[in-house]
Amino acid sequence: MPIYEYRCDSCGSQKEHLQKLSDPVLSICPECGKESYRKMLSAAGFQLKGSGWYATDFKGGDKSSKPADLPPCQGGTASCACNPG
């Protein structure tokens, strides 16, 4: 879910909001209540949830475990399709 950064033109309040892509853009400042709350252009931010590939394959874990070695090319040369030479 994306994290959007907003800033109020009236009072200068600046906050981040976790929103779905389908959520409407916020326009009312939670601090002063004026309709001058604007989405800022900033670096993309998002939050990963659940037990998908990121959580199981890349997030933390044992860094010493490596994938199994690939078998050598047939014929023992480097001229096969998987390793052009």
Biopython code that builds the backbone (N, CA, C, O; Angstrom):
import numpy as np
from Bio.PDB.StructureBuilder import StructureBuilder

atoms = [
    (1, "MET", "N", (0.853, -1.167, 0.000)),
    (1, "MET", "CA", (0.000, 0.000, 0.000)),
    (1, "MET", "C", (0.905, 1.238, 0.000)),
    (1, "MET", "O", (1.824, 1.319, 0.814)),
    (2, "PRO", "N", (0.664, 2.197, -0.891)),
    (2, "PRO", "CA", (1.519, 3.386, -0.971)),
    (2, "PRO", "C", (1.394, 4.303, 0.242)),
    (2, "PRO", "O", (0.341, 4.391, 0.873)),
    (3, "ILE", "N", (2.484, 4.975, 0.546)),
    (3, "ILE", "CA", (2.509, 5.988, 1.593)),
    (3, "ILE", "C", (2.658, 7.331, 0.894)),
    (3, "ILE", "O", (3.642, 7.563, 0.192)),
    (4, "TYR", "N", (1.683, 8.218, 1.085)),
    (4, "TYR", "CA", (1.693, 9.527, 0.448)),
    (4, "TYR", "C", (2.015, 10.608, 1.470)),
    (4, "TYR", "O", (1.615, 10.520, 2.631)),
    (5, "GLU", "N", (2.731, 11.614, 1.033)),
    (5, "GLU", "CA", (3.093, 12.729, 1.888)),
    (5, "GLU", "C", (2.239, 13.934, 1.515)),
    (5, "GLU", "O", (2.123, 14.285, 0.341)),
    (6, "TYR", "N", (1.640, 14.565, 2.528)),
    (6, "TYR", "CA", (0.772, 15.724, 2.333)),
    (6, "TYR", "C", (1.305, 16.906, 3.127)),
    (6, "TYR", "O", (1.975, 16.745, 4.147)),
    (7, "ARG", "N", (0.987, 18.104, 2.632)),
    (7, "ARG", "CA", (1.367, 19.335, 3.326)),
    (7, "ARG", "C", (0.238, 20.343, 3.192)),
    (7, "ARG", "O", (-0.370, 20.475, 2.129)),
    (8, "CYS", "N", (-0.037, 21.057, 4.286)),
    (8, "CYS", "CA", (-1.080, 22.084, 4.287)),
    (8, "CYS", "C", (-0.472, 23.424, 3.881)),
    (8, "CYS", "O", (0.526, 23.860, 4.455)),
    (9, "ASP", "N", (-1.078, 24.072, 2.890)),
    (9, "ASP", "CA", (-0.609, 25.386, 2.444)),
    (9, "ASP", "C", (-0.917, 26.470, 3.469)),
    (9, "ASP", "O", (-0.243, 27.500, 3.489)),
    (10, "SER", "N", (-1.922, 26.262, 4.323)),
    (10, "SER", "CA", (-2.321, 27.282, 5.298)),
    (10, "SER", "C", (-1.470, 27.262, 6.565)),
    (10, "SER", "O", (-0.912, 28.286, 6.959)),
    (11, "CYS", "N", (-1.371, 26.093, 7.203)),
    (11, "CYS", "CA", (-0.673, 26.039, 8.497)),
    (11, "CYS", "C", (0.713, 25.397, 8.415)),
    (11, "CYS", "O", (1.475, 25.465, 9.380)),
    (12, "GLY", "N", (1.056, 24.773, 7.282)),
    (12, "GLY", "CA", (2.380, 24.175, 7.123)),
    (12, "GLY", "C", (2.509, 22.774, 7.684)),
    (12, "GLY", "O", (3.592, 22.191, 7.647)),
    (13, "SER", "N", (1.422, 22.226, 8.201)),
    (13, "SER", "CA", (1.451, 20.865, 8.739)),
    (13, "SER", "C", (1.815, 19.875, 7.630)),
    (13, "SER", "O", (1.321, 19.984, 6.507)),
    (14, "GLN", "N", (2.675, 18.919, 7.948)),
    (14, "GLN", "CA", (3.116, 17.935, 6.960)),
    (14, "GLN", "C", (3.036, 16.546, 7.582)),
    (14, "GLN", "O", (3.569, 16.315, 8.668)),
    (15, "LYS", "N", (2.365, 15.612, 6.885)),
    (15, "LYS", "CA", (2.178, 14.259, 7.408)),
    (15, "LYS", "C", (2.208, 13.237, 6.283)),
    (15, "LYS", "O", (2.019, 13.565, 5.112)),
    (16, "GLU", "N", (2.453, 11.985, 6.670)),
    (16, "GLU", "CA", (2.386, 10.863, 5.739)),
    (16, "GLU", "C", (1.098, 10.097, 6.003)),
    (16, "GLU", "O", (0.679, 9.947, 7.151)),
    (17, "HIS", "N", (0.472, 9.614, 4.929)),
    (17, "HIS", "CA", (-0.765, 8.852, 5.046)),
    (17, "HIS", "C", (-0.646, 7.569, 4.235)),
    (17, "HIS", "O", (-0.241, 7.602, 3.073)),
    (18, "LEU", "N", (-0.995, 6.450, 4.839)),
    (18, "LEU", "CA", (-1.025, 5.153, 4.180)),
    (18, "LEU", "C", (-2.387, 5.030, 3.510)),
    (18, "LEU", "O", (-3.414, 4.982, 4.188)),
    (19, "GLN", "N", (-2.398, 4.979, 2.164)),
    (19, "GLN", "CA", (-3.660, 4.957, 1.425)),
    (19, "GLN", "C", (-3.614, 3.922, 0.320)),
    (19, "GLN", "O", (-2.553, 3.609, -0.221)),
    (20, "LYS", "N", (-4.786, 3.396, -0.004)),
    (20, "LYS", "CA", (-4.925, 2.531, -1.170)),
    (20, "LYS", "C", (-4.864, 3.401, -2.419)),
    (20, "LYS", "O", (-5.132, 4.602, -2.364)),
    (21, "LEU", "N", (-4.508, 2.786, -3.545)),
    (21, "LEU", "CA", (-4.499, 3.538, -4.801)),
    (21, "LEU", "C", (-5.880, 4.060, -5.146)),
    (21, "LEU", "O", (-6.009, 5.105, -5.784)),
    (22, "SER", "N", (-6.921, 3.338, -4.727)),
    (22, "SER", "CA", (-8.294, 3.722, -5.045)),
    (22, "SER", "C", (-8.874, 4.757, -4.073)),
    (22, "SER", "O", (-9.964, 5.275, -4.317)),
    (23, "ASP", "N", (-8.165, 5.071, -2.971)),
    (23, "ASP", "CA", (-8.659, 6.060, -2.007)),
    (23, "ASP", "C", (-8.636, 7.455, -2.628)),
    (23, "ASP", "O", (-7.748, 7.769, -3.421)),
    (24, "PRO", "N", (-9.613, 8.294, -2.269)),
    (24, "PRO", "CA", (-9.609, 9.665, -2.793)),
    (24, "PRO", "C", (-8.456, 10.478, -2.195)),
    (24, "PRO", "O", (-7.984, 10.195, -1.094)),
    (25, "VAL", "N", (-8.016, 11.493, -2.943)),
    (25, "VAL", "CA", (-6.958, 12.384, -2.472)),
    (25, "VAL", "C", (-7.500, 13.200, -1.301)),
    (25, "VAL", "O", (-8.628, 13.690, -1.359)),
    (26, "LEU", "N", (-6.710, 13.349, -0.244)),
    (26, "LEU", "CA", (-7.128, 14.132, 0.914)),
    (26, "LEU", "C", (-7.018, 15.610, 0.579)),
    (26, "LEU", "O", (-6.091, 16.021, -0.119)),
    (27, "SER", "N", (-7.961, 16.419, 1.075)),
    (27, "SER", "CA", (-7.928, 17.854, 0.792)),
    (27, "SER", "C", (-8.125, 18.708, 2.038)),
    (27, "SER", "O", (-7.824, 19.902, 2.021)),
    (28, "ILE", "N", (-8.630, 18.109, 3.127)),
    (28, "ILE", "CA", (-8.875, 18.857, 4.355)),
    (28, "ILE", "C", (-7.767, 18.549, 5.360)),
    (28, "ILE", "O", (-7.520, 17.388, 5.686)),
    (29, "CYS", "N", (-7.108, 19.586, 5.843)),
    (29, "CYS", "CA", (-5.996, 19.446, 6.783)),
    (29, "CYS", "C", (-6.496, 18.919, 8.126)),
    (29, "CYS", "O", (-7.449, 19.468, 8.678)),
    (30, "PRO", "N", (-5.870, 17.861, 8.668)),
    (30, "PRO", "CA", (-6.300, 17.332, 9.958)),
    (30, "PRO", "C", (-5.929, 18.258, 11.125)),
    (30, "PRO", "O", (-6.475, 18.104, 12.217)),
    (31, "GLU", "N", (-5.025, 19.205, 10.920)),
    (31, "GLU", "CA", (-4.599, 20.127, 11.988)),
    (31, "GLU", "C", (-5.481, 21.377, 12.065)),
    (31, "GLU", "O", (-6.018, 21.701, 13.124)),
    (32, "CYS", "N", (-5.625, 22.074, 10.934)),
    (32, "CYS", "CA", (-6.357, 23.346, 10.967)),
    (32, "CYS", "C", (-7.768, 23.251, 10.379)),
    (32, "CYS", "O", (-8.577, 24.159, 10.567)),
    (33, "GLY", "N", (-8.071, 22.149, 9.663)),
    (33, "GLY", "CA", (-9.402, 21.955, 9.115)),
    (33, "GLY", "C", (-9.676, 22.685, 7.811)),
    (33, "GLY", "O", (-10.782, 22.593, 7.277)),
    (34, "LYS", "N", (-8.694, 23.407, 7.287)),
    (34, "LYS", "CA", (-8.893, 24.136, 6.033)),
    (34, "LYS", "C", (-8.692, 23.200, 4.844)),
    (34, "LYS", "O", (-8.018, 22.174, 4.935)),
    (35, "GLU", "N", (-9.301, 23.592, 3.732)),
    (35, "GLU", "CA", (-9.231, 22.774, 2.520)),
    (35, "GLU", "C", (-8.015, 23.190, 1.673)),
    (35, "GLU", "O", (-8.149, 23.592, 0.518)),
    (36, "SER", "N", (-6.843, 23.082, 2.276)),
    (36, "SER", "CA", (-5.613, 23.459, 1.577)),
    (36, "SER", "C", (-4.542, 22.380, 1.760)),
    (36, "SER", "O", (-3.346, 22.666, 1.722)),
    (37, "TYR", "N", (-4.986, 21.143, 1.959)),
    (37, "TYR", "CA", (-4.095, 19.996, 2.154)),
    (37, "TYR", "C", (-3.766, 19.438, 0.772)),
    (37, "TYR", "O", (-4.672, 19.066, 0.027)),
    (38, "ARG", "N", (-2.495, 19.377, 0.425)),
    (38, "ARG", "CA", (-2.075, 18.965, -0.910)),
    (38, "ARG", "C", (-1.086, 17.808, -0.843)),
    (38, "ARG", "O", (-0.242, 17.739, 0.050)),
    (39, "LYS", "N", (-1.209, 16.912, -1.795)),
    (39, "LYS", "CA", (-0.276, 15.789, -1.906)),
    (39, "LYS", "C", (1.047, 16.321, -2.449)),
    (39, "LYS", "O", (1.071, 17.075, -3.422)),
    (40, "MET", "N", (2.144, 15.923, -1.812)),
    (40, "MET", "CA", (3.468, 16.366, -2.241)),
    (40, "MET", "C", (4.067, 15.366, -3.215)),
    (40, "MET", "O", (3.731, 14.182, -3.191)),
    (41, "LEU", "N", (4.941, 15.843, -4.057)),
    (41, "LEU", "CA", (5.677, 14.981, -4.955)),
    (41, "LEU", "C", (6.954, 14.577, -4.223)),
    (41, "LEU", "O", (7.809, 15.419, -3.945)),
    (42, "SER", "N", (7.079, 13.298, -3.915)),
    (42, "SER", "CA", (8.236, 12.819, -3.170)),
    (42, "SER", "C", (8.609, 11.428, -3.651)),
    (42, "SER", "O", (7.926, 10.856, -4.500)),
    (43, "ALA", "N", (9.680, 10.889, -3.117)),
    (43, "ALA", "CA", (10.122, 9.544, -3.478)),
    (43, "ALA", "C", (9.035, 8.537, -3.128)),
    (43, "ALA", "O", (8.315, 8.697, -2.142)),
    (44, "ALA", "N", (8.930, 7.517, -3.937)),
    (44, "ALA", "CA", (7.902, 6.505, -3.719)),
    (44, "ALA", "C", (8.129, 5.800, -2.387)),
    (44, "ALA", "O", (9.261, 5.469, -2.035)),
    (45, "GLY", "N", (7.068, 5.579, -1.669)),
    (45, "GLY", "CA", (7.114, 4.839, -0.416)),
    (45, "GLY", "C", (5.993, 3.831, -0.394)),
    (45, "GLY", "O", (4.883, 4.133, -0.833)),
    (46, "PHE", "N", (6.257, 2.638, 0.108)),
    (46, "PHE", "CA", (5.217, 1.633, 0.191)),
    (46, "PHE", "C", (5.526, 0.696, 1.340)),
    (46, "PHE", "O", (6.646, 0.666, 1.849)),
    (47, "GLN", "N", (4.535, -0.060, 1.740)),
    (47, "GLN", "CA", (4.656, -0.969, 2.869)),
    (47, "GLN", "C", (4.272, -2.360, 2.405)),
    (47, "GLN", "O", (3.195, -2.560, 1.844)),
    (48, "LEU", "N", (5.160, -3.328, 2.642)),
    (48, "LEU", "CA", (4.878, -4.710, 2.254)),
    (48, "LEU", "C", (4.274, -5.451, 3.437)),
    (48, "LEU", "O", (4.777, -5.371, 4.557)),
    (49, "LYS", "N", (3.190, -6.175, 3.176)),
    (49, "LYS", "CA", (2.523, -6.945, 4.220)),
    (49, "LYS", "C", (2.333, -8.371, 3.748)),
    (49, "LYS", "O", (2.390, -8.648, 2.550)),
    (50, "GLY", "N", (2.111, -9.266, 4.677)),
    (50, "GLY", "CA", (1.819, -10.646, 4.318)),
    (50, "GLY", "C", (3.061, -11.513, 4.270)),
    (50, "GLY", "O", (4.131, -11.124, 4.740)),
    (51, "SER", "N", (2.901, -12.691, 3.696)),
    (51, "SER", "CA", (3.995, -13.663, 3.669)),
    (51, "SER", "C", (4.406, -13.970, 2.234)),
    (51, "SER", "O", (4.676, -15.122, 1.894)),
    (52, "GLY", "N", (4.452, -12.952, 1.406)),
    (52, "GLY", "CA", (4.824, -13.131, -0.001)),
    (52, "GLY", "C", (6.308, -13.343, -0.183)),
    (52, "GLY", "O", (7.029, -13.601, 0.781)),
    (53, "TRP", "N", (6.771, -13.234, -1.430)),
    (53, "TRP", "CA", (8.160, -13.513, -1.768)),
    (53, "TRP", "C", (9.129, -12.636, -0.995)),
    (53, "TRP", "O", (10.210, -13.100, -0.632)),
    (54, "TYR", "N", (8.775, -11.375, -0.730)),
    (54, "TYR", "CA", (9.699, -10.485, -0.029)),
    (54, "TYR", "C", (9.955, -10.986, 1.385)),
    (54, "TYR", "O", (11.102, -11.051, 1.828)),
    (55, "ALA", "N", (8.889, -11.341, 2.093)),
    (55, "ALA", "CA", (9.027, -11.773, 3.481)),
    (55, "ALA", "C", (9.737, -13.115, 3.591)),
    (55, "ALA", "O", (10.462, -13.360, 4.555)),
    (56, "THR", "N", (9.532, -13.974, 2.617)),
    (56, "THR", "CA", (10.116, -15.306, 2.722)),
    (56, "THR", "C", (11.491, -15.422, 2.083)),
    (56, "THR", "O", (12.296, -16.249, 2.511)),
    (57, "ASP", "N", (11.781, -14.613, 1.067)),
    (57, "ASP", "CA", (13.038, -14.783, 0.332)),
    (57, "ASP", "C", (14.090, -13.716, 0.611)),
    (57, "ASP", "O", (15.281, -14.018, 0.540)),
    (58, "PHE", "N", (13.703, -12.489, 0.923)),
    (58, "PHE", "CA", (14.689, -11.423, 1.011)),
    (58, "PHE", "C", (14.734, -10.706, 2.350)),
    (58, "PHE", "O", (15.779, -10.152, 2.690)),
    (59, "LYS", "N", (13.688, -10.686, 3.106)),
    (59, "LYS", "CA", (13.620, -9.925, 4.340)),
    (59, "LYS", "C", (14.351, -10.662, 5.455)),
    (59, "LYS", "O", (13.863, -11.673, 5.961)),
    (60, "GLY", "N", (15.519, -10.156, 5.838)),
    (60, "GLY", "CA", (16.274, -10.756, 6.938)),
    (60, "GLY", "C", (16.709, -12.164, 6.604)),
    (60, "GLY", "O", (17.184, -12.431, 5.501)),
    (61, "GLY", "N", (16.551, -13.050, 7.541)),
    (61, "GLY", "CA", (16.872, -14.449, 7.311)),
    (61, "GLY", "C", (18.356, -14.728, 7.371)),
    (61, "GLY", "O", (19.160, -13.835, 7.639)),
    (62, "ASP", "N", (18.710, -15.965, 7.121)),
    (62, "ASP", "CA", (20.082, -16.424, 7.171)),
    (62, "ASP", "C", (20.793, -16.021, 5.884)),
    (62, "ASP", "O", (20.437, -16.489, 4.803)),
    (63, "LYS", "N", (21.781, -15.167, 5.997)),
    (63, "LYS", "CA", (22.509, -14.674, 4.828)),
    (63, "LYS", "C", (23.514, -15.703, 4.305)),
    (63, "LYS", "O", (23.999, -15.580, 3.180)),
    (64, "SER", "N", (23.828, -16.719, 5.118)),
    (64, "SER", "CA", (24.836, -17.696, 4.706)),
    (64, "SER", "C", (24.283, -18.753, 3.765)),
    (64, "SER", "O", (25.051, -19.434, 3.086)),
    (65, "SER", "N", (22.957, -18.902, 3.712)),
    (65, "SER", "CA", (22.405, -19.918, 2.820)),
    (65, "SER", "C", (22.412, -19.403, 1.392)),
    (65, "SER", "O", (21.944, -18.296, 1.123)),
    (66, "LYS", "N", (22.937, -20.198, 0.487)),
    (66, "LYS", "CA", (23.033, -19.836, -0.922)),
    (66, "LYS", "C", (22.255, -20.838, -1.747)),
    (66, "LYS", "O", (22.084, -21.981, -1.323)),
    (67, "PRO", "N", (21.774, -20.434, -2.929)),
    (67, "PRO", "CA", (21.066, -21.382, -3.782)),
    (67, "PRO", "C", (22.014, -22.492, -4.233)),
    (67, "PRO", "O", (23.230, -22.310, -4.299)),
    (68, "ALA", "N", (21.429, -23.630, -4.536)),
    (68, "ALA", "CA", (22.227, -24.776, -4.976)),
    (68, "ALA", "C", (22.970, -24.431, -6.259)),
    (68, "ALA", "O", (22.476, -23.659, -7.080)),
    (69, "ASP", "N", (24.162, -25.007, -6.431)),
    (69, "ASP", "CA", (24.941, -24.774, -7.644)),
    (69, "ASP", "C", (24.212, -25.348, -8.843)),
    (69, "ASP", "O", (23.592, -26.409, -8.761)),
    (70, "LEU", "N", (24.293, -24.636, -9.957)),
    (70, "LEU", "CA", (23.677, -25.110, -11.187)),
    (70, "LEU", "C", (24.523, -26.228, -11.771)),
    (70, "LEU", "O", (25.746, -26.210, -11.635)),
    (71, "PRO", "N", (23.891, -27.204, -12.422)),
    (71, "PRO", "CA", (24.670, -28.291, -13.028)),
    (71, "PRO", "C", (25.498, -27.744, -14.186)),
    (71, "PRO", "O", (25.101, -26.762, -14.814)),
    (72, "PRO", "N", (26.654, -28.370, -14.481)),
    (72, "PRO", "CA", (27.474, -27.889, -15.590)),
    (72, "PRO", "C", (26.764, -28.111, -16.908)),
    (72, "PRO", "O", (25.879, -28.960, -17.015)),
    (73, "CYS", "N", (27.157, -27.348, -17.907)),
    (73, "CYS", "CA", (26.589, -27.497, -19.243)),
    (73, "CYS", "C", (26.979, -28.862, -19.796)),
    (73, "CYS", "O", (28.026, -29.409, -19.449)),
    (74, "GLN", "N", (26.131, -29.402, -20.653)),
    (74, "GLN", "CA", (26.446, -30.708, -21.250)),
    (74, "GLN", "C", (27.712, -30.609, -22.078)),
    (74, "GLN", "O", (27.894, -29.636, -22.811)),
    (75, "GLY", "N", (28.561, -31.561, -21.979)),
    (75, "GLY", "CA", (29.817, -31.554, -22.719)),
    (75, "GLY", "C", (30.927, -30.853, -21.956)),
    (75, "GLY", "O", (32.091, -30.934, -22.348)),
    (76, "GLY", "N", (30.577, -30.147, -20.844)),
    (76, "GLY", "CA", (31.584, -29.497, -20.030)),
    (76, "GLY", "C", (32.191, -28.255, -20.649)),
    (76, "GLY", "O", (33.218, -27.775, -20.169)),
    (77, "THR", "N", (31.593, -27.723, -21.691)),
    (77, "THR", "CA", (32.142, -26.502, -22.319)),
    (77, "THR", "C", (31.238, -25.326, -21.998)),
    (77, "THR", "O", (30.125, -25.493, -21.498)),
    (78, "ALA", "N", (31.723, -24.166, -22.285)),
    (78, "ALA", "CA", (30.936, -22.967, -22.033)),
    (78, "ALA", "C", (30.205, -22.496, -23.280)),
    (78, "ALA", "O", (29.865, -21.318, -23.389)),
    (79, "SER", "N", (29.960, -23.401, -24.221)),
    (79, "SER", "CA", (29.322, -22.978, -25.463)),
    (79, "SER", "C", (27.846, -23.358, -25.551)),
    (79, "SER", "O", (27.245, -23.260, -26.621)),
    (80, "CYS", "N", (27.268, -23.785, -24.452)),
    (80, "CYS", "CA", (25.843, -24.151, -24.501)),
    (80, "CYS", "C", (24.977, -22.897, -24.366)),
    (80, "CYS", "O", (25.497, -21.812, -24.102)),
    (81, "ALA", "N", (23.672, -23.037, -24.543)),
    (81, "ALA", "CA", (22.741, -21.905, -24.552)),
    (81, "ALA", "C", (22.649, -21.219, -23.191)),
    (81, "ALA", "O", (22.374, -20.021, -23.127)),
    (82, "CYS", "N", (22.874, -21.961, -22.096)),
    (82, "CYS", "CA", (22.733, -21.357, -20.765)),
    (82, "CYS", "C", (23.956, -20.528, -20.387)),
    (82, "CYS", "O", (23.876, -19.714, -19.467)),
    (83, "ASN", "N", (25.074, -20.710, -21.064)),
    (83, "ASN", "CA", (26.283, -19.965, -20.743)),
    (83, "ASN", "C", (27.098, -19.762, -22.029)),
    (83, "ASN", "O", (28.117, -20.424, -22.230)),
    (84, "PRO", "N", (26.657, -18.866, -22.880)),
    (84, "PRO", "CA", (27.361, -18.687, -24.163)),
    (84, "PRO", "C", (28.791, -18.225, -23.934)),
    (84, "PRO", "O", (29.068, -17.448, -23.020)),
    (85, "GLY", "N", (29.676, -18.704, -24.759)),
    (85, "GLY", "CA", (31.065, -18.379, -24.545)),
    (85, "GLY", "C", (31.734, -17.729, -25.639)),
    (85, "GLY", "O", (32.920, -17.417, -25.540)),
]
sb = StructureBuilder()
sb.init_structure("model")
sb.init_model(0)
sb.init_chain("A")
sb.init_seg("    ")
for serial, (resi, resn, name, xyz) in enumerate(atoms, 1):
    if name == "N":
        sb.init_residue(resn, " ", resi, " ")
    sb.init_atom(name, np.array(xyz, "f"), 0.0, 1.0, " ", f" {name:<3s}", serial, name[0])
structure = sb.get_structure()
